[in-house]
């Protein structure tokens, strides 16, 4: 018997003044009619009707964030349930009266739309939404929540044929067979430029790697929404495998499902992947089901960015995919309306640019899923039966699908924690020299206010490549971006990874140079730069040269100050602006930044917070 799986959105919700403004204007226009209806129905003063409309406005604001190109007189089941869930999540669960008042106010508003013939949506949508308020539970009341995803009761053969027959299943096989016995990778775990074209071919992509001699991006480089003028068959040139989103998506999904293993210089298939290529039946289905689930999850919510368009797009796509699994799938005309321009500029006439961009992102993602066979696009958007279980699992973060027997076991796939290149395992460490002096270094994050710095005792025979990992741990960076060491200021000698295949002349190999070679005497210094976009610059200066100690650890932290900024927060100036907005309730982006920073109500950022002991313990595990 098929199992019903409740799916809740994972994407963070951003609060926008545009959505609130549209909601307030739309409800205000209906207020006189609502007051007349309310007085006649309930027999209470007009003031009570105005109180009832307050939670309605909050709900409509949340709904517009989930479905931007909407009206206050028409709602669709999936985004309706999502918006109501998010609104109720902000109410104290112990305040039963407020919860009940909120639900009854929104239900009353729906009754008003129906009885006054102001409802402009379909009768099917209205009936589906009404069912939310009368769904049976232990207390005979409303339970709420996103509509149930009912997983079809398929046989192993049916589900396997459905998944392996998709373009995604076929490309997965092709990519794994191409990797075969192994391929070269950069220090960041990406394929090298020489292999980009062949890997792209396995995934149905016309893409090639840039040459090292290139000094600027190729003309016609793809923009956020693609370059229409380039043509569908144009070969795209990229400077990194990560520049091709669909290729990076497949690569990340392979890692997270443990189908590839990335070392310091090579990527290889895992035993699981080797078995999968020759497996049949349940064994093959289990792996394919797991990969499809993780792939969809990453495609919907895998963007690690504070960009509000991406966050809003993830929320919209979640609602659309849930609806696409039901008996009343969303119409493609309705989904495409998300791209509609904002009319004459009045926010009431159409979605704001913010919403338009989110809508275009959603359409691009859905079109890519359709290309892979994970959704079907016709007059309506539908999820194929074999993929429904993976969609349900992807939106719940774990695979838990009944095998078709009431008393049978459930199949579960937990997402592993993956780290591409653990330095203590994948990197060849430098030989220890018992006579090498120990350097007392002060590492300062340039431009940080209040100052952020660390004092480290480092064995001078460590390589710069090893020191790079020490600095990443010291400032809680995630090693997601490029870096280098530089001596002599701008135009000086540069040291860094030689296999990242950046443009221009390669730097001197950081793995072949020791810290002591650059920092031999008190007062010597070097600049370490991480993330050439945010440009986090660290000054590394020698405070003391201490005697050798053969028994000393490779690195220790003896002091420091200040909490490190968050990754991808825009450099020291962007971080300062973000902190100021998060701590200033009057700032227009206050709630957006608090959401991105993960701050709970009443919580503030402790910019002076630094745990020396915790860092020292982490450093002890590096070497």
C-alpha positions, 0 to 999 in steps of 0.5 A: 500500500502506498505511503503518504509522505508529508513534505515541508519546504526547507528553503529559507523565506525572505521577507520583502516590503514589496510583497507586504505592500502588494498584500496591504493594497490588495486587501485594502481594496476589498476591505469595504466589501469585507466589512459589509459581509462580515457585519451581515454574517457575524453580526458584530461591529466593523472594528472586529472585521478590521482586526480579522483582516490583520492575519489575512494581510500577513498570510497574503504577504507570505503567499505572495513570497511563495507565488509572486504573480498572484492576486488577493482573490485567487490562491493555489493549494500548494503555495497556500498551504506553504504560506499558512504553515510559515505564518503559523510557524511564527505563532507560539504553539502554546497560544492556542487562542491566537492559532485558532484566531489566525486560522479562522480569520483566513478561513473566513476570508475565503468564505467571503470571497466565495459568498460574494463571488469575488473568488477569481481562481478555479473551483477545483483550487477552492475545494482543495484549499477548503479541504485543508480546514476540514482535514480529519485529525484526532481532534476533528479540526484543521491540521494544515501543512503542504498537501500530502505527496502520495507515492505510487505503489510501483513494483521494483521493475516499474520504478527501475525502468522509470528512473533508468529511462530518464535522461538523468539516469542515462547521463549518470551511467555515461558519466560514471563510465567515463570516469572509469578507472580515474581522472585528474582533478585540481586541488579543489576537487574539480576536473581539469580543463583538458577533461571538461569537454569529454565530461560535458559530452557524457552529460549532453553539454557542449562545453570546453575548458579555457586555455591557460593563455586566455586573459579574459572571459570569452565574448558571449559568456553566459549571463544569469539567464543565458545568452540567447544570441549565442544559439542553442548549439554554441559551445560554452567556454568555462574557466572552471568546472564549477562555472557550468552549473549542471555539471557541478550539480552532477558532480556534487550529487555523485560525491554526496551519494558516495559514487566517486571518491576525490583524492589530492590529484585523482577522482575514482569510482567507489566500489558502490559505483562499480557495483551499480554499473553492473547491478540489476533489480533492487540493488541498482534501484536503491542507488539510482533512487538515492542519487535521484533524490539527492540530485533533486534536493540539490537542484531545488535547495542546493544554492549556498547563497544569501541571494534573496532571489535564489531563496525565493525561487527555492520556496516557489519551486518547492511548492510547484513540485509538490503540486505537480505530484497531485491530481491537480497539477499546476498549469504551465501557463500559470507557472510561466506567468511568473516571468510576466513584466511588472506592467506600468510599474505599479506593484499591484499590476504585476510582480516586482523585478525581484519576483520576476527574477525569481520566476525566471530562475524557477522556469530555468530550473524546471526546464532543466528537470524536464530535460532530464525527464524528472518532470513532464511539461505539457499543458500542466507540470507533472512528476512521472510516477517513478520520480514521485517518491524521490521528490517526496524524499528530496523535500524531506531530506531523507529517503523513506519509502514503503517497499509495497508491503505493510510489514516490510522494512523502509529504505532509508538514505542518510546524507553523509558529511562529505569533505573533498580533500581532508589535508591530513588524509589526501595531502602528502605532508612535509617531512618533519625537521627536529631542528626547524625553529618555531615561528610565533605568527600574528595573523590579522584580517586586514580592515576588520573592525573590531580587529580579528586576529589569531596568534599561532605557533607554527613549525617553520618546515610546514609547507605553504599548502599546509599553512593554507589549511591552518589559516582556513581553520583559524578563520572558519573559512570553508575552502570553497574559493581560490587563494594565494600567498604574496610577498612584496605587495602588489605585483610581488611574488605569488605562491599558490596551487599550481593545478587550479588552472586559473588564467595568466601565469601560474603561481609558484607551487605552494606545496614546494615552499616552506613557511620558514623560507618566506618568514625567516626573521622577526618582522618578515611578513606575507599576505594571504588572500582568500576568495578573490571576489570577497578579497579576504586579505590576511597579513601574516607577520613574524613576532618571534623566532623560537628555538626548535622543539622536536616534541612540539605540535606542528601548530598551536593557537596561543591567542586571538580576538574577534569572531571571523566573518561568514563565508561569502558575506562580501568582504570586510565592508560587506560584512560590516554592512550586514552586521549593522543591518542585522543589529538595527531593527529599523534597517530595511534589510534587517530581517533578510540579513538576520534570516541569512545569518540564522539568528533567532529572535532576540539573538545578536551577533557577538563580534568579539567571540573567539574560543581559543581552546576550540580552535587549538583542538581543531588545529591539533587534528590537522597534522 
